[in-house]
C-alpha cells in the first residue's frame, strides 16, 4: 500500500508540475503574442518564443519537482500537494520573471529607437504625413 501511495504522490505532483505552468503561460499567451509580434519581424518569431516559454516553464517546474518534491512513505497527501504547489508557484514565478524581464528590455529598446527616429525626423524638418481624414483648410 505504501508503495502505491508513493507512486500516487509522485504522479499527482508531476501532474501539478505540468498543469500549473501551462495554465500560467496560456493566460499570458494572448498579450505576449501581441508584444512579440511587435518586436519580432520574422515570420514565426512570436510563436517560437511562446513555445520556448512553455518549455522553459514546464521543464523548470518539473526540475524543481523532481529535485525537491516530497514522495516518501511518511508524507501525507496534503503535505505532498502543498509542497508541489509551492514548487510550481516558485517555478512559474521565476519563469514569468525571466520572460517579463527579457521582453521588457526589448520593449524599452524598441521605444527608444522609435523616439530616436521621431527626433531625427523632426531635426530634418520633415513632418510625419497627415492622416487622409484630416483636412488642413
C-alpha positions as CSV (number, residue, x, y, z in Angstrom):
1,X,0.0,0.0,0.0
2,X,2.8,2.4,0.9
3,X,4.5,1.8,-2.5
4,X,1.2,2.7,-4.2
5,X,0.9,5.9,-2.1
6,X,4.4,6.9,-3.2
7,X,3.6,6.3,-6.8
8,X,0.4,8.2,-6.4
9,X,2.1,11.1,-4.7
10,X,4.7,11.2,-7.5
11,X,2.1,11.1,-10.3
12,X,0.0,13.8,-8.6
13,X,3.0,16.0,-8.1
14,X,4.1,15.6,-11.7
15,X,0.6,16.4,-12.9
16,X,0.6,19.6,-10.8
17,X,4.0,20.5,-12.2
18,X,2.8,20.0,-15.8
19,X,-0.6,21.8,-15.5
20,X,0.5,24.8,-13.4
21,X,2.9,26.3,-15.8
22,X,0.7,25.5,-18.8
23,X,-2.1,27.4,-17.3
24,X,0.1,30.4,-16.5
25,X,1.7,30.7,-20.0
26,X,-1.7,30.1,-21.6
27,X,-3.0,33.0,-19.6
28,X,-0.1,35.2,-20.8
29,X,-0.2,34.0,-24.3
30,X,-2.6,36.5,-26.0
31,X,-0.8,39.6,-24.7
32,X,2.6,38.0,-25.0
33,X,1.9,37.1,-28.7
34,X,0.9,40.8,-29.4
35,X,4.1,42.2,-27.8
36,X,6.3,39.6,-29.5
37,X,4.7,40.2,-32.9
38,X,5.5,43.9,-32.5
39,X,9.2,43.1,-31.6
40,X,9.8,40.1,-34.0
41,X,9.7,40.9,-37.6
42,X,10.5,37.4,-38.7
43,X,7.6,35.0,-39.6
44,X,7.1,32.6,-36.8
45,X,9.2,34.6,-34.3
46,X,6.5,35.2,-31.8
47,X,5.3,31.6,-32.0
48,X,8.9,30.4,-31.4
49,X,9.3,32.5,-28.3
50,X,5.9,31.4,-26.9
51,X,6.8,27.8,-27.4
52,X,10.1,28.5,-25.7
53,X,8.2,30.0,-22.8
54,X,6.1,26.8,-22.4
55,X,9.2,24.6,-22.5
56,X,11.0,26.8,-20.0
57,X,8.1,26.9,-17.6
58,X,7.3,23.2,-17.8
59,X,10.8,21.9,-17.7
60,X,11.9,24.3,-14.9
61,X,8.9,23.4,-12.8
62,X,9.4,19.6,-13.4
63,X,13.1,20.1,-12.5
64,X,12.1,21.7,-9.2
65,X,9.5,19.0,-8.5
66,X,11.9,16.1,-9.2
67,X,14.7,17.8,-7.1
68,X,12.7,18.9,-4.1
69,X,9.3,17.1,-4.3
70,X,8.2,15.0,-1.3
71,X,7.2,11.5,-2.3
72,X,8.3,9.5,0.7
73,X,6.2,7.0,2.6
74,X,5.9,9.2,5.6
75,X,4.4,12.1,3.6
76,X,0.7,12.7,3.7
77,X,-1.2,13.6,0.6
78,X,-1.8,17.1,1.9
79,X,1.9,17.7,2.6
80,X,2.9,16.4,-0.8
81,X,0.3,18.6,-2.6
82,X,1.3,21.6,-0.6
83,X,4.9,21.2,-1.4
84,X,4.1,20.5,-5.0
85,X,2.0,23.7,-5.3
86,X,4.8,25.7,-3.6
87,X,7.4,24.4,-6.0
88,X,5.1,25.0,-9.0
89,X,4.4,28.6,-7.9
90,X,8.1,29.2,-7.5
91,X,8.8,27.8,-10.9
92,X,6.1,29.8,-12.6
93,X,7.1,33.0,-10.7
94,X,10.7,32.7,-11.9
95,X,9.8,31.8,-15.4
96,X,7.4,34.7,-15.7
97,X,10.0,37.0,-14.1
98,X,12.6,35.9,-16.7
99,X,10.3,36.3,-19.6
100,X,9.0,39.7,-18.4
101,X,12.5,41.0,-17.8
102,X,13.7,40.0,-21.3
103,X,10.6,41.2,-23.1
104,X,10.6,44.5,-21.2
105,X,14.3,45.0,-22.1
106,X,13.3,44.6,-25.8
107,X,10.3,46.9,-25.5
108,X,12.5,49.6,-23.9
109,X,14.9,49.3,-26.8
110,X,12.1,49.4,-29.3
111,X,10.6,52.5,-27.7
112,X,14.0,54.2,-27.6
113,X,14.5,53.5,-31.3
114,X,11.1,54.9,-32.1
115,X,11.8,58.1,-30.1
116,X,15.2,58.5,-31.8
117,X,13.6,58.1,-35.2
118,X,11.0,60.7,-34.3
119,X,13.6,63.2,-33.1
120,X,15.8,62.6,-36.2
121,X,12.8,63.2,-38.4
122,X,11.9,66.4,-36.5
123,X,15.6,67.6,-36.8
124,X,15.5,67.1,-40.6
125,X,12.4,69.3,-40.7
126,X,10.1,66.6,-42.2
127,X,6.8,66.3,-40.5
128,X,5.1,63.0,-40.5
129,X,2.4,62.6,-43.1
130,X,-1.1,63.7,-42.0
131,X,-3.8,61.1,-42.0
132,X,-6.1,61.2,-45.0
133,X,-9.1,62.1,-42.9
134,X,-7.5,65.4,-41.6
135,X,-8.3,68.4,-43.7
136,X,-5.7,71.3,-43.5
137,X,-8.1,74.1,-44.5
